[in-house]
Amino acid sequence: MGEYDAVWVFLISFVFVGFYIFIEAKPKGSNLFGGISKTISRFFRSR
């Protein structure tokens, strides 16, 4: 199994990179990371 470790790492990273490109390539852009940053900034907003 040890000789296939590089293949598994490549396949898993390919899935994550493909998902990221799919999200970012939408015509209106990404809302996933924008929503996360809005939530974090709203949490740390000064009162």
Number of C-alpha atoms within 10 A of each C-alpha: 4 5 7 8 9 9 10 11 10 10 11 11 12 12 11 11 12 12 12 12 12 11 15 15 11 10 7 7 10 15 12 10 11 11 11 11 12 11 12 11 11 10 9 9 8 6 3
